[in-house]
Amino acid sequence: MQGAARPRPASNGMNSELKYYLRAGKAGDLTDPKERRIYRALEMLPGFLGWGTLIAVVFLSWAKPVWIAVFIIAFDVYWLAKTVYLSFHLRSSFKKMRENQSVNWLEKLAGEKDKDWRKIYHLIIFPMYNESFAVVKQSFDRLVQSNYPLNRFIVVLSQEERARLGPEGESVSETGRLIEREFGDKFFRFLLTVHPQDIAGELAGKGSNETLAAKEAVEKIINPLEIASENVLVSVFDVDTNVPADFFGRLTHAFLTCEKPLRSSFQPIPFFTNNIWEAPALARTIAFSATFWHMMQQERPEKHTTFSSHSMCLKPLVEIGFWQTNIVSEDSRIFWQCFLFYDGDWRTVSLNYPVSMDANVAPTFLGTVKSIYKQQRRWAWGAENIPYALFGFWKDSKTFKKITSRTKLFWAFHKIEGFHSWATNALIIFMLGWLPLILGGTAFNVSVLSYNLPKITRILMAAAMIGLVSSAALSIILLPSRPVQYGRRKFVWMVLQWILLPLIIIVFGSFPALDAQSRLMLGRYMGFWVTPKHRKRDANIRMHTNNTNKTII
């Protein structure tokens, strides 16, 4: 075992006031009336900017059609330039990912003579709601195929007490016991936890679940065995996450060789491809679009925050008090907790390495449409981090003065612009761009600008849509092996599905983003919606339940 150092409270001089506001989930969690009003105003900001922009475009299309026509042309040029810019990032990320996948990371770790990788433990947490046994088992099957020594894995399957049955009528607690029976002895330690329901001050969701799991692992395993917290890497995975064999070698190498391992999060690329072949075209296009976005983000580390599956060292995780238990977007909030707690000295290290999860698929097409919209709205609810970060910047300027003004302005602009673009860009480009022709009146409609506006717009959008071709090609390359039940003609639909993209980025991009930001603006706070995991029944992994027994066939 490692040395006697144990996780302990922060000793960096942070006072109780800072810790107090770092745990706020919404304006109402603050006790000071002035602070509560400021936080509430910041919560209203994303929705106000989004709706304000759209209303201004409509109004000015009537009042100042020439202005808006010029703005739309300039905006289309900006969109084209941004598309080209991001496409270069996508290709660069793809190239780096392929290079990393070709590396034997254990051999590379062995070549780091001044780095003792064998001392590193991995605390791996799978928060579980009511996912089927087949889904959970597949994730554990992939985990035990890791090239990294399994005797350095501490694995926690954290169930929810409020979940009773899985989608196939399976007992959730029975799923946990079966996983423990089959896999419990394959790791250094295995822990099965149950997160209680209705805990005061908690929001039922992933953050509260994984926080309890991490605390129990520290209390029951890491502290009693005197494993140094700075030698433990914590990875949180959705329970449908399949990790490649070399993932933990890549993660360990990044941790040991990065500039500030105790001030960094580590982010893989989420591939939503586990069930991609059985997903409808709508779900496939959205799944690949999300993957491509996160691949681009890997190439912009200065703007990169955590999402879904992520890793970090246990020592800072303990010091900040683990993930917040009163919010929805704990996966991205953990970045901001660390960023503010450590005075801006926090970054996300891109692993340029994939993990795979399920595409959002329901048993019926209509169910899939509803499920995708709800998932996109939950992701867009990440706008709750805007008031959190801005309020933290304000408190720092007022009290601590540790984070530079330049850093605050950079992050403030980046976060606001990102969520504002999410809610408005597609609507401006594909819907509102024609409003000056409709509302501009006779004087505008007989002008040269009016005549050329649709032509210029079509040319610029056609140029931007060239990116669809490369997206279609890359999606084919990234597809997992074709199951035998699908013919080669399936590849044709995998290409043609990309014609849906303009509709998708409006209906499943702008609309759910506006929905989420409007709820935040109005104080209608969202709860955590669990994305159902649906796959066609695996004939080899089925659980049959009756009144007398439960067996795996």
N, C-alpha and C positions, 0 to 999 in steps of 0.2 A: 504494500500500500504506500501511498504518498505521505508527505510530511504532515505535521500536526496542524497546519494552518486550516482554519475553518471559516466559512462565510460569516461575516460580521457586519454590523451597521456601518454606514458610510462615515468616513473620518476626514472628509475634505472641507469641513467648515460650513457646510450647508445648514442653515438654520431652520427652525420649525415652520416659519412662514413660507419658505420656498416649498417644503414638502407638502404643506397644506394645499397650496393651489395646484401643485403637480398632480394631485389626486382628483381634481374636479372633473366630473363627467359632463356637466352642463352648468349654465349660469346659476340655477337654483342650489347648486352644491356649495356656493360661496356664501359666507355669512355676512361679510361687509356689504352694506347696501350700495355704496358707490362702485365697488368692484363688481358686484352682481349686475349693475346697470351697464357697465363697460363691457363685460363678457357677453351680456345679452345683445348689445348693439353689434358686437363682432359676429355673433351667431346669425344675425340678420343680414350681414354684409354679402355673402355669396348669392343669396336669393335676390337681394336688392339689385346687385350688379347684373345678374342674369336677366331678370325681368325688365330692368331699366334699359338694357341694351336692346332687347327685342321690341319693347314699346317705342323706343326712340327711333329705331329703323322704320317701323310702320308709320309713325307720325311724320318723320322727316321725308319719307317717300311721298307724302302728300304736300307737306309745307315747303320742303327744299329738295325736290327730286333731282336736281343737278348735283347737289352735294352728295346725296346718297348714291347716285349712279357712279360718281367718281370714287366714292368710298368702296363700293362693291367691286369695281375693277381693281382697285388697289388691294382689296382684301383677297380677291381671287389670285392675284400675283403672289401675295404673301403665302397663300395656301399652297400654290404650286411650288414655291421655293422651299417651304417647310416639308412638303412631301418628298422632294428630291433630297433634302438634308437628312431626313429620317431614313430614307431608303439606303443611304450610304451607311448609316449606323446599323441598320438591319443586316446588311451584307457583312459588315465588319464583325458583328456579334456572331453571326452564323459561322464565319471562318474561324474565330477564336474557339467557339464551342466545339467544332469538329477537331481542331487541334488538341483541345483538352481531352476530348473523348479518346484520342489515340495514345494518350500518355498512361503508362503504368505508374500510378501515383504512389504506391508503396515503395517501388524502386526509387522513385524520385525523393521520397522522404528519407529513405536509407542513405541517399547521397548527401543529405544535409548533415554534415558531420557535427556542426555546432548546435543542432536541434534534436532533442530527445523526444521523438514523436510517441514512443511507447508509454510515456507517462500520461498521455492525454486520454481521458475518458469521455465518452459521449452519452449524455443524458438525452434520450429520445422519447418525446411525448406525443402520443396519439390521442387527442381529445375525440371522444366518440359520443354520438347522440343515439340514433336508432338504426344505424347502418346495418346491412345484412351481414351474416356470417361470411358469405362468399367474398364480399368487398373487403372486410377486415382481414380475412385469411390471405387474400392475394397480396396485401400490403406486407404482411409478416413473412410470406413466402419470399418476397423480393428482399426483405431486410436480411434474412438469414443467408441469402446468396451473396452478401457483401464480401468483398475481398479483405476488408479491414477485420482485424481480430475481433471475434464476437465476445471474447472475454474482456473487452473494454467498452461494452455496451450496457448501459443501465436503461431499460425500456419500461415505460409506463403506458398502460392502456387505461385512460381515464374516462369512466362512464358517467352518465347523467342519471340521477335518481328519478328525475321527472319523465324519463323515457321508459316506456313499458314494453312496447313491442316494435320490432323492426318492420320493414315494408312487406316481408313475407310472413308476418305473423310469428316471427321468431322472438323468443325471450331475449331481451338485451343482456340481462345478467347471465343467462346461459351461454350466450355468445362469448362473453368475457371469460367465463370459466373454461370453455372449450379452447379458446386461444391460449389461456394460461397452461392448460394441460398439454397442448401440443407444442408450444414454443417456450414455455417458462424456463426450462432447463438449458436452453440453447444460448443464453446470454450470461454475462457476469451477474446481473441481477434483473429480475422481472418483478414489476409491481402493478397490481390491479387496484385501482382506486374508484371511488364513487363520489361524485360531487353532489352534495345535498341540495334539495330544492328549497326555494323561498328563504334564502339567507338575506337578512336585512341589509340594505345598502348595495346589494349586488343586482346586476342585470343578468338574467339567465342567458348564457351564451358561451362562446369559446374562451374568452378571456378569463372568466371566473373559473371555468373548468381546468384550463391548463395551469393557472396560478396555484390551485389546490394541488394539482399533480406534482408540480415542481417543489412546493413546500413539503409535501409528504416524502418525496424522494430525498430531499435534503435532511429532513428530520430522521427518517428511518434507515437510510443507506449511507449517504455521503458524510454526514457528521459522525455517526457511530464508527465508520471505517476510517475516519480521519483523512479523507481524500481532500486535497487542497482545492479550493473552489476555483483558483486560477488555472487549474489543470482539467477543468470540466467544461466541455462545449455542450450547450443546450440547443437542441433542434426541436422545433415544433412542426409537426406535419398534420395536415388534414388526414383523416383516417383512411381515405382512398389513395393516399400518396404512395407511389411505387418509386423506390430509389434505385438508380443504377448501381452495379456492383462496385464501381470505383468512386462513388460519390463521397464517402467519408474520408478516403485518401485525399481527394481534391480539397475537401473542406479543411482537413487537418493541415495540409500544406499551406493553404491560404492563411489559416490562423497563425501558424508558426513563422511565416515569412512576411506578413504584412507589417506596415510601419508601427501601428498601434493596436495590437490584438485585444487589449483590454478596453479599447475605446472604439470598437467596430462591431457592426452587425455584418452577417454574411448571407448573401441572397443568391439562391439558384434561379434558374429560369423555369417557370411553371409551364409545363406542356399539358394541355387538356385533351389527351389523346387515348386514355385507357380504353374508352368505349367509342372511339371516333367512327369506326366503321358502321356501327349500328345507329349512329345519330342521324337525324334528318339534316338536310342541307342548311337550314337556318342555324341549327345548333353547331354544325361543323364550322360554318363561316365565322360565327361569333367566337368559337373556341380558338381557332387559328388567329383571328384578329387580336384576341387577348394575348396569346403567346407571342405574336410579332411585336406588340407594344412593349412587353416586358423584355424581349430581346433587345429592342432599341434602348431601353432604359439602362441595360447593362453597360452600354457604351457612353453613358452620361453620368459617371459616378458622382459628380458634383451636385447632381439633382436627384440622386437615387435614394429612395427610402425603402423600408421593408414592406413586403406583401406576402400574405398567406404563409407558405412554408419559409422559415428563416432560422438562422442560428446566431448565437452569441455566447460569450463566456459567462459562466455562472456567477463569477465574482461581481461584475457590475449589475447583473440581474438581481442579485440579492440586495445590493446597495440601494437600488432605486425602488425596491419593494415589489418586484415582479410586475406582471402585466396588470393593467387596470381592470377592475372587476365590474365597473359601472358604465361601460361603453360598448358600442358595437364593433368598431374598427380597431380592435386591439393590436392587430398585426402591423398596421402602420403607426398607431399611437406609440408603440414601444420605442420607435425611432425618436419621436419627439420627447418622450419622457427622458430618454438618455441625453438627447441634445441639450435640453434645458438644464437637466441635473448637473451635467458636466460642462456647463458654460460654453456650449457650442462645440466642444471637443468630441464630436461623434461623427462617424461617417458609415456609409454602407459599402462594403467591399463586394464587387461583382464576381461571382464564381464562374460565370460563363460556362455553366454546367447544368444540365436539365434534371428535373424530377417530373414525373408524369402523374396526372390526376384525371378525374372523369370530366368529360364534357357534360353540360347540363342537359339531361334527357329525362323526360317523364314518360309514363306508359302510353300517352296519347299525344298527338301533335298539339292540340289546344293546351293540354297540360304543360307541354314543353314551352310553348309561347309564354304562358303565365309564369312558369318557373324561371325562365330566362329574364323576364322583365324584373321579377322580384330580386334575382341575384344581382342584376346590374344596378338596381336601386340601392341595394345594400352596399355594393362597392362604391357607388356614388356618395353614399352617406359618409364616406371618408372626408367629406367637406367639414365634418365636425372637428377635424384637426386644424382647420384654419383659425377659428376663434381660440382654440387651445394654444397654438403656437404664437399668435399675435398677442394674446394676453400675457403669455410668458415673456415675450419680448418687451412688452410694456412694463411688466414687473421688474425685469432685469434693468431696464433704463432708469426706472424710478429708485430701485433699492440697491442692486448689486453692481451694475455697470461692468459686467464681465464679458459680454458678447459684443463684438464690434458693430457699429451702426451699418457698415457695409454688409456684413453677414446677415443682419436682420433684414435689410432692404432686399438683398438677393433672394432669401428664402420667402419673404412675404410676397414679392412679385411672382416668383415661380409658382407658389402654391395657389395664389388667387388666379393667376392667368391660366393655370392648368385646369382648374375646375370650371372657370368661366368659359374656356374654350370647349370643354366637354359638353356644357349645357347649351351653347349658342352657335358654335361654328357651323355645324351641319345645317341648322335651320337657316342661317344667313345665306349659305352657299346654294342650297338646293330648293329653298322655298321662298325666302324673303327677297332674294336677288332680283325677282321680277316685279316687285311691287311698284317701283317708279313708273313702269309702263302702264300699270293699272290705275295708280292713284295720282300720277303726276299731272294729269290734266292735258288739255289740248296744246297749250304752249310748249310743254315739254315733249309731247309725242310727235311734234312736227320738226323737232330739232335733230341735228346730225348725231348728237350723243344718244338720243333715243333710238335712232336707227342702228347704231353700231353696238349698243350695249349688249343685246342678246348674242350678236356674232362674237364679240370679244369674250363674253362669258363662256360660250360653248367651246371656243378654241382653248381657253385656259383650263376649263374643266376636263376637256378631252385629253389634254397633255397630262393633267394630274392623274387621270384614270389609267394612264399607261402603267402606273404602279400596280394595278390589278393583275396585270400579266405576270409580273415578277412574284406577286403574292401567291398566285395560283401555282406557279412553278415551284416555289419554295414549299408550299403546303404539301405537294406531292412528294417532295424529297423527304419531308419530315414525317410522313405517314408511317405508322408501325406496319409490320408485315400484314399482308392482306389475308384475312381468314378464308378458308377454303370454300365457305358457302357463298362468297361474293365473287361474281365474275369480273372479267377485265373491264367490262363496260362501266363498272362502278367508278373507274378512274375518270371517265368523261364527266360524270356528275360532280366529281371532286373539283374539276376545273370550272365547269359552268356555274357552280354555286356562287362564284365571286361577283356575278352580275347583280346579286342581291345586296351588295355592300352599301350603295347609296341609301336604300330603304332602311337597312339595318342600323346605320349610324344615326339615323333620325329616330326611328321607333324604339330601338334598344340602346341608344346612346344619349341623344339630347333629351328625350322625354323622361326617362328615369332619373337623369341628372337634375333636370328642372324639378321633378317631383321631390327628390331628396332635399334639394336646396330650399324649396318652398316649405317643406315640413320643418326644416331647421329654422327658417325665417319666422314661421308662425308659432314656433315652440311646440310643435307636434312631434315629439321625440320618438324615434323608431326603436323597436326592440330588435333582438337578434333573430333573423330568419335563417333557419338551417336549410341549405340546399339539399333536396332529396337526391339520393344516389340510386339510380335505376339502371340495371343492366339486364339483358336477357338471361334467363335462368341458366346457370352452369349445371349441366347434367351430372358432372362428377362431384360437385360440392353442393349438396342439398341437405337442408335440415328439415326433418319431419317431426312435428310436434303433435302429441295427443294428450289425453288426460293422465296417462300412466308413465310415459317415458319420453325422452328426447335423445335421439341418436343421429349421428352423421352417417350418411350413406355415400 
